[in-house]
Amino acid sequence: MRKLFILIILLMLAGCVTNNQNQPSDPVEQEEPTDQPIPNNNVSQQPYTEVLDDTYYLILNGHRPIDDSQPQQGVREKIVNRTRQEALESIGYTLIDLNGDEVDELLVGIDDYEDKTTILLAYTLVDTKPQLIFESTSSNSYYMMANNRFFYRGTNIFDSGFGTFVLNEDATSLVNEEFTFMHLNDESPEYYKNTSASWNPSDSEKLDIQNEEFLSLDQELYQEVIKVVLTEFDSYEPVETYPISDEVPIILSFETADSPSNYDEFIVDDGQNNQTAIFITTNSTVKEFKVLQLELEDFDETGEIEFKTSELLPMDELIPERALLLRIPFMGTIPNYGISFVDSIGQERYFILQESGRDGSLLLSEFWK
């Protein structure tokens, strides 16, 4: 019941927007506030070269060539279910001196809802080295406002909230101005606010409001979010050269009268008669192809999920001339099956098999181990 309630809240907070994955490459013209700092994309990118190169190759390859210990979850979430070209044209960056100290900050963002820019990554320089200020994920997102303020919208397990932040004096962290959140207490919603960005009701002032007013307060602040002019990664020229993998060649389709006639078949039998038949084909030979069973192992407050995997069907390769017909139990809300293979530059890649909640189509959603 708690999960259902929080899902309804999140859908309402999002304003029932649609995921526009094919954003126009030309920025939408709008009147910028006079006190908004001007992007300075013509200055040297040298201090941020490693971050930009890392992000560029992450978009291309699904992993970072320089330092993969910090996975850039927000960027990875945005490239899932986008083609490589769509991701390069959707995700961009800009250099802006946010606090007037003549040191440019680096913002990496994406315009994906209502012409608003989600700031996926924000960096500043400390002793000439890039330092992360904050990162957005699907469950904790930051947006730019005028006067160098940031709007935040996020969740914490079963709770949801929003608020505004400003940069501290040296632009190394965010300082909360006000934070409002909904807390489920025995499945009944309660509303609180504080100035410490705490999710703890005991640290907060209880509000005498209902859900409609809570959503209205969120929308009032969200309307102050502005579009940030970004340079698309499609036009970025990396300083370092690393191998670029081929596009993911795997294609999923339900069994139909037009399905391939040349195929191998693998059945996962759970004793039920609720099998889903999925054809897996490829445009090019993939090595070390495997069908995986997935078990949800852990998830954190940012929404990052960890799966335990076990091999159901190991294959030396999957080739274009011969498809694989996979019969698996009906796919529910939590993914139970996936695939893996080694890509063209030797990186092992992992994908969830799932159905789209929008149109029921089959999706490959990448995850990382």
N, C-alpha and C positions, 0 to 999 in steps of 0.2 A: 504494500500500500504506500509506504514511504517513497519507493522508487517511482511509482506512478505519479504521485503528487508532485515530486520535484521535476519530473519530465514535463508535466503540464506547465509548471512555473517557467521553466527554461524556454519552452515554446512561446509563451506569452511575452517573456522578456525580449526574445528575438524579434518580436513583432511580426511573426509569420512571414519572414522574408524568404526569398528564394535564393539558392546558391548559384550565383551567376559566375560560372567558371570561365566564360569567354568574355572577359572584360575588354572594352575597347582600349587600344594602346595609347590613344591620344587622351591626355587628361581633360576632364570636364572643366570648362571655364566657370569660375565662380568668384565672387568678390571676396578677397582675403581680408581678414581683420588687419588694421594698420599696425597693430602691435605684434603681429606674427613674424618671427624671424624668417629671413629669406634663404631658401636653399642655396648652397654654394657648391654645385657639383663640378665646377671647373677647377677647383683647387686640387692640389696633389692628394691622391688617395694613399700615398705611401704608408702612413702609420697604420692604416686599416687593410693593407694588401692581403695579409694572411687571412683575416676574417672574411673578406670579400671573395678571395680565391676558394676558401673552404666552403662558403655558402654556394658559390657558383657550381662547384663540382658535386656538392650534395644534391642540388637540383638535377644535375645531369645523371648522376650515378646512384643516387639513393644512399650514399654514405660519404663521409668526409675524408679526404685523403691525408690531411695534415694532422688533425687531432679529433678522433672519433670518440673520445672519452666523454665529451659533452655533446649529446646527440642532436641539439637544436630541434627539440620535439615539435615546436610550433611550425617551423619550416617544413619538417618532414610530414606533418599532418596536412599541410597545404598542397604537397606534391602528390599525395595519395589520390588516385582516381582522376588525376590530370595527366594529359600527355606531356611529354617533355617540353614541347613547344608552348603549350598552354601555360605550363609552370614558369618558363623563362619569360613569357610576356605578362604574366600576372604578378610575379614577385619582383620587387625593385628595391632601390636603396637611395638614400640622399645623405648629404653632409650638411649639418646645420649647427651653428653656434647657439645652443639653447640658453646658455646662462650669461652670454656677453663677456666671456673671459678670453675671447679671441682663439679659443680652441674648439675646433669642430667636433660635434658628436656625430656618430654614425647611426642612422635609423634604417632598418630593413623592414619592409612592410608589404602589404597586399591590399588592394581595393576589391573587396569581395561582397560587401553588403551595402546596399543603399548609397553607393558612392562614398562610403566611409572607409578610412584607411586604418586597418589593424596594424599596430606596430609589433612585428614579430620579434625583433631584437633591437636593443638600444645599447650602444657602447659609448664610452668616453675614453680619454687618454689619461693615464696616471704614470708619470715618469716616462712619457713617450710610448707607453705600452697600452694596447686596448684592454679595457676592463668592462665587463658586462654590467649594465645598470639594471636591466630587467629583460624578461623574455615572456612572450605570450604563448599560451597553448589553447586548445579547444575549450578547456574549462576555466581558463583564467586569461582574459584578454585585456589589452591596453589600447587606448585610442588617443590621438592628439586633440587637444583643445587649444583655444587661444591663450595668450599669456603664459605659454610654456607649461600649461597644466595638462594632466592626463586623466581621462575617464577610464575607470576599471569596472569590469563586469565579470563575475566568476561564481564558482561553486566550491563548496567544501563538504564532500560526502553528500549529505542530504540537505544541506543548507545552500542558499543562494544570496548573493549580495552585489552591491555596486557602490562606487564612491569616486572621489577625486583625489589626485595626488599632485604634488609639485616636486621639482628637483631640489635637493639640498644645495648648499652654497657652492660646493665643488663639483656638482653634477655626478656624483658617484652612487647616489641612491635616491629613492623616492620617499617623500614625507607625506603622510596622510593628512588631508584637510578634513574630510568627513566620510564616514563609511556607514552604510545602512544595510542590514541583512535580515533575512527571514530564517528563523530557526524552528525546526519541527520538534515540538515538545509533546511526547506521547501522541504523535501523528496530528497534533493541532498546531497550526502556524502561529508563531509569535514574532514580533518585529522589534528590532533594536538598532541603535546607532551609537557610534563612538568616534574618536579621532585618532585611534591607534591601529586601525585596520585589523582589529581582533575579531575572531569568530566566537569568542567566549561571551555568553550572555552576562556573566558576572562582572565583566569588564565594561559593560555597556549600559546605556539608558534605554529602558523599555518604552516603546512607542504605542500610543493608543490609536492604531490605524488598522485598516482592513487591506486585503490583498489588492483591491482595485487602486487604492491610494499608493500602495507600495510600487505597483507597476507604473503608475503615473509619475511618481518621483523619478524612477529610473528613466523613463522616456524623456522627461524634461532635460535631464543632464545629457542624455544621448544625442539630443538635437543640437547640442553645442559642439559635438565632435566635428572636426574639419577634415577635409581631404588634404593629404600631403602629396606634393608633386614628387614622383619617384622616377628614377632612371631604371628602365627595365633591365634585368639581367641578360635579356636577349642581346643587348648591345654591349655587354661587359666584355672586356678583353683581359683575361687572366695574366698575371705576371709569371706564375709558374705553370709549367705544362705537365699534366698528368694524363694517364690513359682515360679514354671515355668509352664506357660500355655501350653496346648496342641497345636500342629501345627494347623494353620487355616484349618478347615475341609471343607470349602466351595469349591465346584467345579462348574464352569460355562461351558455351552456348548450351541451351537446353536441347534435349533430344527431339527432333522433328522429322518429318518426311524427307527433308533435304539434308539431313545429317550425313557425315562421311560414311562410306560403306566399308572402308578399309581401316579397321581399328582393333585394338586390344581392349578387353573388358575386365574391370576390377570391381568387385562387389563387397561393400562393407555391410555385413549382416548383423543387425541388432535384435533379430527375432521379431521385428515388427514389419508390417506391410505398408510402410510409408516411405518408400525409396524415392529419392530425387535422382534423375538421370542427367548427368552433365558430360558433354563432350569437351575434351581439352585438346586443342590443336596448337600448332606452333608454326610461325613463319620461317624459322631457322632452327637448326639443330641446337638443343640445349643439353648440356652435360649434367650428369649426376642428378637427374630429376627424381623427386620423391613426393609421394602423397603422405601427408602427415595427419595424425590425430592431435588435436589441441586440447589442453586442459588449462583453464584459467588458474594461474598461480598467485597473482598479486596485482593490485592496482593502487596507485597513490592518489593524493589529493589533487594532482594536476590532471588526472585522467589517464596517465600512462599505464598501459596494461602489460603484464608479463605473462607469457604462455609457456607451459611445459610442453615439449613436443616429443612425440614418439613416431617412429617410421611404420607406416602401414604397407607401403609399396615402394621399394627402392628400384630404380631403373638406371642403367648405364647412361641412357640418353633418350630423349623424345625427339622424333624426327618429323619433318613436314609431311612425309608420305604416309605416315601411319598415326592415326589419332588414338586417344585413350578415352574410352567410355567409362566414366566413374559413376557407380551407383552407391549413393550414401543415404543415410537416414535424413529425414526432413531437416532443413537448416532452420534453427530457431534464432532467438535474439542474441544469445551468446554463441560466438563461432566455435565449432567443434572440429573443423577440418581445414586443412591448408595444403600448400605445396611449397617445395623449395627446389632450387637449382643453382648451378654455378654459372654466373654470367660470362660475357665474352672477355672480361679482364680478370677473371679468376675469383670474383667476390661471390660468396654464397648469399643468396637472397631468399627471404621468407615472405609468404603471402597468405592471407586469410581468404578462404572461399566464402562469400556471403551474397545475399540478395539485397538489392537496393530497397530502402524503405519508401522510396518515392514512386518507382515504376516497376519494381519486381525483377529488374534485370540482374544478371550475374555480374559481380564485381570481384576484382582482385585488389585487396588492400594490403599494402606492404607493412610488415612489422619487423622489429629489430631485436636481436638477441645479444 
